[in-house]
Amino acid sequence: MICFTGPLLIVKVVTILKCVARRGVRLLLHDALSSIFDLPDCEDPVMHCLECVKREVVFTIDEVHVGDHIVFCGYIYDHHAIVSEVNSEEKSIKYFEATNTTLGFLYDVLRRFKKAHIKETEMLNFPNSDIQLVVYKNREHDINVILRRAQECADDYDYCIPTNNCEHFATYCVTGVALSTQSGKFRIILDLFIDGCLCAVFDEGKRNIVLKKGGLLCDSCYEQNALLLGVSLKPITNSNDVNPGDIIRYRYNCLNHEAVILTASCEDERQIIRCHIAHYAFCLFRHMTITEEVISIKFNGKYNVVNYGEARNCVLYEPSEVCQRARSRINKTLFLLFVNDSTHFARWCKLKFCEI
């Protein structure tokens, strides 16, 4: 026993020191990220909340109005702007923006040392553009004030990616407070990744807590998410456990994933159900797309039905309506991390009303 005490003690000490070092690095990185991407003080928590400030996809030019906060979806980052003019006949809009293309952004930043032009740009190919509208919950905005703020920023705008980017510009014009959920999400993603790698980023329970602590969820939305996360899962062990209109949860690309069951039929006498599902499918080099696919569910307990009906104050759509809503979104590229992922899509299809 005495012979092994020394080596074991050394191993334990080294292990403890490694843990302390890792924890120290995590804290240092967390503090650094918080100082760079920290949210400004704001009396209204709804303005920071990812659930209260929602994005909606624009399908026609009639849905866009002067003073609207719009987003052009990109592969690396999203670009934000304020609509200044709408021409329904020519299907074109004009908008104020902090920068234009990626090259234009780099040129402006390098040439002006953090300066960027606020300029009015005209877009003619509206039907071919991937545009989203930012909807602020329970808020009314004066169009004249929004446009005046945009024009005032044109004189002198200090561009800084983490603290004063195009989203800061757009939210300032609408609300009077410069905010960027894009920067906040980046900080949260890195924070989660440091703590638990990629799986932690997609762990909705852990993410809900971190988003609340990080100021990106208001109390009401945090409680609602916690309520829906607390519902039970029923393992699929026979053909009677799953039906059209159900929401299932399973592992997809090594991560938890939800999908809507469109049809379900037993495959011969084997322990398998063949199902048509609607879900956000992984697309390499493209935006995640809502797709209808066929999967085979084995009765091994790895697929579960999510019992959203257990959540109090929640009203569900009828199964046929759930399937109809899911099919209405097939081929749509609406994926947005933290705001509209596979779980958000499934809940949108299933939940008619849910309030704390």
SVG drawing of the C-alpha trace seen along z (x, -y; Angstrom):
<svg xmlns="http://www.w3.org/2000/svg" viewBox="-58 -64 65 75">
<polyline fill="none" stroke="black" stroke-width="0.4" points="0.0,0.0 2.8,-2.4 4.6,-1.8 1.6,-3.1 0.7,-6.1 3.3,-8.4 2.5,-7.7 -1.3,-7.8 -0.9,-11.0 1.1,-12.5 -1.5,-11.4 -4.4,-12.9 -2.5,-16.2 -1.8,-16.4 -5.5,-15.6 -6.7,-18.3 -4.2,-20.8 -5.4,-20.0 -9.1,-20.5 -8.2,-23.8 -6.2,-24.9 -9.1,-23.9 -11.6,-25.8 -9.2,-28.8 -9.0,-28.9 -12.8,-28.6 -13.3,-31.5 -10.7,-33.6 -12.4,-33.0 -15.8,-33.5 -14.7,-36.9 -13.1,-37.9 -16.2,-37.0 -18.5,-38.8 -16.4,-42.0 -16.4,-41.9 -20.0,-40.8 -21.8,-42.1 -25.3,-43.4 -26.0,-47.0 -28.2,-47.8 -31.9,-48.0 -35.0,-48.3 -37.1,-46.2 -35.9,-42.6 -38.2,-41.8 -35.8,-43.8 -33.0,-41.3 -35.2,-38.1 -34.6,-35.8 -38.2,-34.5 -39.9,-37.9 -38.0,-39.5 -38.8,-37.1 -37.9,-36.8 -40.6,-36.1 -39.9,-35.1 -41.1,-37.6 -42.9,-36.0 -44.4,-39.1 -43.4,-42.8 -46.7,-43.7 -45.5,-42.4 -42.7,-45.0 -43.3,-48.5 -41.3,-51.7 -39.4,-51.7 -39.3,-47.9 -36.2,-46.1 -35.2,-43.5 -32.6,-40.8 -30.7,-39.4 -29.7,-35.8 -26.2,-34.8 -24.1,-31.7 -21.5,-33.3 -23.5,-36.1 -26.8,-37.9 -27.0,-41.5 -29.5,-44.0 -31.1,-47.1 -34.0,-49.6 -36.5,-49.9 -36.8,-53.5 -39.0,-53.1 -41.2,-50.4 -42.3,-50.3 -45.0,-47.6 -45.4,-48.1 -41.7,-47.6 -41.3,-45.1 -38.3,-47.0 -37.3,-48.5 -34.7,-51.0 -33.1,-50.6 -30.5,-52.1 -27.6,-49.8 -24.3,-50.0 -22.3,-48.1 -23.1,-46.3 -21.2,-43.2 -18.5,-41.4 -15.8,-43.0 -17.4,-46.4 -17.5,-45.8 -13.8,-44.8 -12.9,-47.8 -14.8,-50.3 -13.4,-48.9 -9.8,-48.9 -10.0,-52.2 -11.7,-54.1 -10.3,-52.4 -13.7,-51.2 -15.7,-53.6 -18.6,-52.4 -21.0,-54.2 -24.6,-54.3 -26.1,-54.5 -29.4,-54.1 -29.4,-51.1 -32.0,-50.0 -32.8,-46.3 -34.6,-45.4 -34.7,-41.6 -37.0,-41.3 -38.7,-38.0 -35.3,-36.3 -34.0,-37.5 -34.0,-35.6 -35.4,-38.3 -36.8,-38.1 -38.7,-40.7 -37.8,-41.3 -41.0,-41.5 -40.8,-43.2 -43.3,-41.8 -45.8,-44.3 -44.0,-47.4 -45.1,-50.3 -42.6,-52.4 -42.8,-55.8 -41.7,-55.6 -40.5,-59.2 -38.3,-58.6 -36.9,-55.4 -35.9,-57.1 -34.5,-60.1 -32.3,-57.9 -31.0,-56.1 -30.2,-59.4 -28.5,-60.8 -26.2,-57.7 -25.1,-58.4 -22.9,-61.3 -20.6,-59.3 -20.8,-55.6 -18.0,-53.8 -18.3,-50.2 -17.2,-47.4 -18.2,-43.8 -18.9,-42.8 -20.2,-46.1 -21.5,-48.2 -22.4,-46.2 -25.2,-46.4 -27.7,-44.8 -26.8,-47.4 -27.6,-50.0 -31.0,-48.6 -32.2,-47.9 -31.1,-51.4 -33.2,-52.9 -36.3,-51.0 -35.9,-51.0 -33.5,-53.7 -31.1,-51.1 -28.3,-49.5 -28.6,-45.7 -27.3,-42.7 -28.7,-39.2 -26.2,-38.0 -23.3,-39.1 -25.0,-37.7 -25.7,-34.4 -22.0,-34.2 -20.9,-34.7 -23.4,-32.1 -22.3,-29.5 -18.6,-30.0 -19.5,-29.9 -21.4,-26.6 -18.7,-25.1 -16.0,-25.9 -18.0,-24.2 -19.2,-21.1 -18.2,-21.1 -20.7,-20.9 -23.3,-18.8 -23.7,-21.5 -24.6,-24.1 -27.5,-21.9 -28.6,-20.8 -31.8,-22.8 -32.1,-22.4 -28.6,-23.7 -29.0,-26.4 -32.2,-27.7 -30.4,-28.3 -27.4,-29.9 -29.5,-32.1 -31.5,-33.3 -28.3,-34.1 -26.8,-35.8 -29.8,-38.1 -31.1,-36.7 -34.4,-35.2 -37.0,-37.1 -38.5,-35.5 -41.8,-34.5 -40.0,-32.8 -37.5,-31.1 -40.4,-29.6 -42.3,-28.5 -39.3,-26.8 -38.6,-25.1 -42.2,-23.9 -42.0,-22.4 -38.7,-20.8 -40.1,-19.1 -42.7,-17.0 -42.2,-13.3 -41.0,-11.1 -42.7,-7.8 -40.4,-5.2 -41.7,-3.7 -41.8,0.0 -44.7,1.2 -46.7,0.1 -49.4,-1.5 -47.0,-4.0 -46.7,-6.4 -49.4,-8.0 -49.6,-10.8 -49.4,-14.2 -47.0,-13.0 -43.8,-14.7 -40.8,-12.3 -37.4,-12.9 -34.3,-10.9 -30.6,-11.2 -29.8,-12.8 -26.2,-13.4 -25.3,-12.6 -27.6,-15.4 -31.1,-15.5 -33.6,-16.2 -37.4,-16.5 -39.6,-15.7 -43.3,-15.5 -44.8,-12.2 -46.9,-12.5 -47.7,-8.8 -46.9,-5.6 -47.2,-2.0 -45.9,1.3 -43.3,2.9 -44.4,6.6 -44.1,8.5 -40.7,7.1 -40.1,4.8 -40.1,1.7 -42.5,-1.1 -42.0,-2.9 -42.8,-6.7 -42.9,-9.8 -41.6,-12.7 -41.2,-16.4 -38.1,-17.9 -35.0,-20.2 -32.7,-18.0 -29.0,-18.6 -27.8,-20.0 -24.0,-20.3 -23.0,-23.8 -26.7,-24.9 -29.1,-26.3 -31.0,-23.6 -34.2,-22.9 -37.5,-21.5 -37.8,-18.2 -40.2,-15.2 -38.3,-12.0 -38.9,-8.3 -37.4,-6.7 -37.7,-3.3 -38.2,-3.3 -37.1,-0.2 -38.7,0.8 -35.5,0.4 -36.4,-2.6 -34.2,-5.0 -37.1,-6.9 -39.5,-8.7 -42.9,-10.4 -42.8,-13.9 -45.9,-14.3 -46.5,-18.0 -50.1,-17.5 -48.8,-17.2 -47.8,-20.9 -50.3,-23.0 -52.0,-25.9 -51.1,-24.3 -53.7,-23.6 -52.7,-21.2 -53.8,-21.1 -55.6,-18.1 -53.3,-15.5 -54.5,-16.3 -53.8,-20.0 -50.4,-19.2 -49.6,-17.3 -51.1,-20.0 -49.0,-22.7 -45.8,-20.6 -46.4,-20.0 -47.0,-23.7 -43.4,-24.4 -41.8,-21.7 -38.7,-23.1 -38.6,-26.2 -35.1,-27.3 -36.1,-29.0 -33.5,-27.5 -32.0,-29.8 -30.0,-28.5 -31.7,-29.2 -34.8,-30.7 -36.1,-28.3 -34.5,-24.9 -36.0,-21.4 -37.7,-21.8 -39.2,-25.2 -40.6,-23.8 -42.1,-20.8 -43.7,-22.9 -45.0,-25.4 -46.8,-22.5 -48.1,-20.9 -48.9,-23.8 -51.9,-26.0 -51.6,-28.0 -49.2,-27.9 -48.9,-30.5 -47.4,-30.7"/>
</svg>
